[in-house]
Amino acid sequence: MSHADPNPYAHGPYAHGTANVLRLATAQALAGANAVVVYATGAIVGNTLSPSPALATLPLSVFVVGMAVCTIPAGAIARRYGRRAAFLAGTGCGVLVGLLSALAVILGSFWLFCAAMIPGGAYAAVVLSFRFAATDCVEPERRPRAMSVVMAGGVFAGVIGPQLVTVTMDVWPPHLFLATFLAQAAVAALSALVLVGVRLPMPTAAEVAGGRPLGVIVRQPRFITAVLCGVVSYLLMNFIMTAAPLAMRLCGLSQEVSNLGLQWHVIAMYAPSFVTGRLVERFGASRIVFAGLGLIAASAVVGLGGVDVAHFWISLILLGVGWNFGFLGASALVLECHRPEEKTQVQSLNDFIVFGTMALGSFASGGLLAAFGWDSVLWVSFVPLAAAIAALAVTASSRTAPATV
């Protein structure tokens, strides 16, 4: 008499699901620390080396451009050679950004520092694909939860990154942050060792072919809304966070206060991930996105209330939680818009649009801060928020049946 396997996934494509998700979460923590180092130091190093104060945040803008331009190539590598190949290429870029940034500090070269941010952006783009890779590791009903577990690894990035800056920034005087960038390269190398153990299936022939034309997929109202909400969530998080460290410095607050504020912001970005997946499963992705956009609006309101430590920190914490709900909720909406064989090209297109639009906000952030001050950065954020909330409301009200994918 035969017996049914109590765990039908134990020997199938999800056999290594738990181990893979845990490795991806660990890599998220290490790689996320690299991004935190860039955000904590980029505007300050830029302000020190740049020929004009208006260019202070240009390195961070170039970092975001690197994220945008590398998402499609990273998706193509994943579709042709598998996700792990894309991951390892990304960690190589993570090592490179640390070494080039250290060299730029030694030489006092602003433009070399800007150039170093391009591989840094490529690394960050690959890291953000970890959340989608996690959905390949588990059965369909567990995908929102797996995605949020991987993102939860960013909680540790929120501790590792700022502390890495604080401990190393003055180790090699007179070159501020030189040791920090060398340590960042070492952390990226460690992340590569973790990712070597990830066991993901190689792409099938159908996945290499790519499925339906992208034009058919992107015309879905649900896809348009998902991308718009992801764009606004990430755009405003980056828009405000790019300006915040320099704004705190200009308001007379210390570098340690700025580092701690950024640390709590990053923790707030990722700590909700322990429950966000369950919330998506229970309440639906659209409601979670609504909540995220509302929290981002609350962040701007708090920031407009004053320029002391409490206002900056509370604003950054609300911004982090709002980003988590908005971005993870929007990512869950994207999963509803494609067939399995279309996943890598649709997911990379989504990230390309998100990061490409975010680059525009990053460029604008520094100019607005330099010309009009911190309040102008916050007031501008309400415009895209209103557009995303309106689009989400229209899509949610017209959603009477599942989309055809």
N, C-alpha and C positions, 0 to 999 in steps of 0.2 A: 504494500500500500504506500503510495507516494504522499508526501506531505508538502504543503505549500511553504515556500520560503517566508519566514516571518518578516524579513526585511528584503523586499524585492529590489532595492537599490544597492544592496551590499556588494554585488558582483557586476554591476552595470556601469554606465557612464558616471554615476555619482558615488562610486565606491570609495573614493578618497576625498569626498566632499568636506567633511569636518576638518581634516588636516589641511586641505587647501585653503579653506576659509581662514583658519587660524594663521597660516603662513602669510596670507595676503593682508590680514589685519596687522601682523607684526611688521611687514614691509611698509604698510601704510604709516605706522608710527615712526619708523626710521626716515622714510622719504618725506613725510609731512614735516619732520623737524628741519629738513633742508629748506623747504619752502618758507618756514617760519624765520629761519636765519636770513633769507633774502628779504623778506618783508620788514624784519626788524632793523636791518642795516642798510637796505638799498637807498632809501631817501636820504639818510644821514651821510653815507659815503658819497652819494650823488651831490648833495649840497656842499660837501667839502671839496670835491674835485671839479665840479661843473664850472664853466665860464660864466654862467648866469643863474641866479636863484630860481628862475622860471623853469630851468632844466633839471632841478633837483630830483624830481620823481621820474625823469625819463628812463633811468635804468629799470624801474619797476614796470613802466609801460612796455619797454622792450621785452622784459620777462613775459608779460602777458601776450605780446605778439608772438613770441616763441611758442607759447602754449597753443595759440591758434593755428599757426602755420604747420605745426608738427602733428596735429591730431589726425589729419587725413593720411599722411605717410605712415604714422604709427598703426592706424587701422588697416592699411594695405599690408603692412608687414604681418600683422596678426592674422589677417585673412589668408595670406599665402603661406606663412611659416609657423603659425600658431601664436597664441598670446604670450607664451613665455619668451619667445624670441624678441618680441616687442618690449617686454619688461626689461630684459637684460640690456638691450640697446638703450633704453631710457636710463638705466642706472649708470651706464657708461657716460652719458651726458651729465648725470649728477656729479660724477667725479670731476669731469671737465670744468663745470661751472665753478667749483671750489678752487681748483688750481689756477684758472684764468683770473678769477677775482682776486686771489692772493697776489698774483703777478701785477695786476692793475694797481693794487694798493702800494706795492713796492715802487712801481714806476711813477705813481701819481697820475695815471692815465685815465681820464674820464671816459674816453671813447672805447678803450679796451674793456673797462668795467661794463659799459653798455653792451659790448659784443659778447661778453661772458654770460649775459643774461639770456641769450638765445638758447644755448643748450640747457640752461636752467629751466626755461619755459618748456622745452621739449620733455625734460624729466618730469615736471609737474603734470603735463598733459598725459603722459603714460601712467603716472601714479593714479590719476583720477579714473582711468579705465579699470583699475582694480575692482571698483564697485560693480561694474558690469561683468567682469570675469567671475566674480563670486556667484553670480546668477547661473553660470554654466556648471557650477559645482554641485548644485542641489536640485531636488525635484521642484517642479513649478510652484507648488503652493508655499514653499519656503523661501522663495527668491527675495521678496522685500526684506525679510529678516536677515538673510545672508548678506545682502547689500549693506544693511545698516550695521551689522557686526564688523564688517571690514572698515566702514567709515569710523566706527568707534575706536579703531586703532589710533585715530588722530588725537584722541584725548592725551595719549602719551607723547605725541608730537608737540602738544601744547605745553608740556612740561620740559621735554628734552630740548626743544629749539631755543626758547628764551634763556634757559639756564646755560646752554652751550654758549650763547652770546655773552651772558653776564660773567661766566667763569673765564672765558678766553679773550675777551675784547682788548684787555690791556696787557696781555702776556708778552707781546713783542713790541714794546715802544721803540720809536715813536709812531709805528704803523698800526693805527687803530683798526681792529677787526682782522688783522692779517692771520693770526692763529685761528680765529673763528672760521675763516674760509678753508683753511687746511683741515680743521676738524670736520667741517661739513663734507669735504671730499671723502674722508675716512668713513663717515656715517653712510654715504652713498655706496661705498664698496661693501660695507657690512650688509646693506640691504640686498645687494646682488647675491651674496651668499645665501640669504634666506630664500630668495626667489628661485634659485637653482633647484630647490626641492619641490616646487609647485608642480603637480602632475595634472595637466589639463589635456583633453583630447585634441588631436590635430584636426585642422579644418577638413570637413567633408568636401566632396566634389561640388555639391549643391551650394555650400558656403563660399567656395572659391568663385563659382559662377555668379553669386550675388543675389539671385532672386529677381523680384520685380524691378523695373526702372525706378530710380529714386524720385523722378518727377511724380509718379503715381503715389508714392508713399507720402511725400512732403505736402501733397495737396489735402491730406486728411485734416479736417478741423481740429481733431484731437491732437495730432502731431504739432500743428501750428501753435496751439495753446500750450502744450508741454514745453516746446522750445522757448516760447516767449516767457513763460514763468521761470524756466531755468536761466534764461538770459538775464532777466531782471534781478533774480535772487543773487546770482553770482556777480553781475555788474555792480550792483549797489554795495555788496559786501566788499568787493575790491576797491570800488570808488571811494568809499569812506575809510577803509582800513589803510589804503595807500597814503592818504593824507594825514591820518591820525598821529603816527609817531612824530612826524615833523611838526604838526600843529601843537602837540604837547610840548615839544622842545621850544617852539616859538612862544608858548605861553609861560615859559620859565620852569617847566617841570623837568626833573632829572631823567637821565637815560635809564636808570634803574626803575623809576616809576613807569616809564614808557614800556620797558621790557615786561614788567609785571602786568601792565594793562593788556599788552599783546598776548601774554601767556593766558590770562583769563578769557580773552576773546577766542583764542584757538581752542581752549578747553570747552567753551560754550558752543563752538562750532561742531564739536564731535561728541561730547558727552551725551547729548540727547539721542545719539544713534543707538544706544543700548535699548531704547524703547520706540524709536521712530518707526521701525519696521512693523512692530506690533500695532502701533497706532494706525499705520497705513492699512494693515489688514482689517482692523476693526472699523475705522471710520471712512476709509477710502482716500485715495491719493489727493483728490481735489480739495477736500476739507483740510488736509494737512498743509497743502500749499497756501490756502487762504490764511491759515494761522501764521505761517511763516512770513507772508507778506505783511500781515498786521504787525508782527513783532519788529520787522525792519522799519516800518513807519514809526513805531514807538521809540525805536533807537534814535531816529532823527529828532523826534520831539524832545527826548531827554538831552541830547547833545546841544540843542538850541537853548536849553535852560541855563547853561553856564559853562565855564572853562576851568573848573577846579578838578581835582583828581577824581572825585566821585562821579561827576558828570561824564567824564571821558570813559571811566571804567564801566559804569552801568550802561552807557550807550554801546560800548564795544561788546559787552556780554549779550545784550538784547540783539545786537546785530548778528552775533554768532549763532544764537539759537534760531533766529529768524532764517538765516541762511540754511541751517540744517534742515528745517522743516520744508522750506521752499525748494531747495535743490534736490533733496532726496525724494520729496513728493513728486517733483517734476520728472526726475529720473524714472520713478515707478510708472508715470504716465507714458514715458517713451517706450517702456517694455510692452505696453499694450498696443503699440502702433506698428509692429513689424513681425514677420514670420521668423522662425528659428534660423533659416539660411540667410536672412537679411541682417542679422544682428550687428555684425562688425561694421558694415558700411553705414547703417542707420545710426548706430551709437556714435561712431566717429564723426558723422555729419552733424549730429546734435551738438557734440562737444566743440566742433569747429565753429559753429554758429555762436554758441555760448561764449567761447573764449575770444572769437573775433570781435564780437560786440563789446565784450568786457575790455578789450584793448582800447577802444575809443574812450570809454569811461576813465580808464587809467591815465591816458594822455590828458584828458580834460581836467582830472583831479588836481594835478600839480599846478596847472595854470590858474584854475579857479582859486586855489588856496593862496598862491602868490599874489594874485591881483585883487581878490575880493575878501579873502579870509575864510576861516573855518565855517562860519554860518552859511556862506553861499554854497559850500559843498553839501550841506545838509538840506537846504531848501530845494535845491535842484533834484534831489532824490525822490521827491513826491510825485514828479511827473511820470517817470516810468512805472512807479508803483500803481498809480491810478490806471494806467493802460493795462497792466497785467491783471489787476483785480477785475476790470471790466471784461476782458477776454475770458477769464476763467469763469465768471458768472454766466456769460452768454453760453459757453460750451457746456457748463454743468446743467443749465436749464433746458438745453436742447437734447441732452443725452438720454434718450428714451429707450435705446437699444444698444447692445454691444457693437463696437465698430467692426467692420469687416477687414480682417487682415489675412 
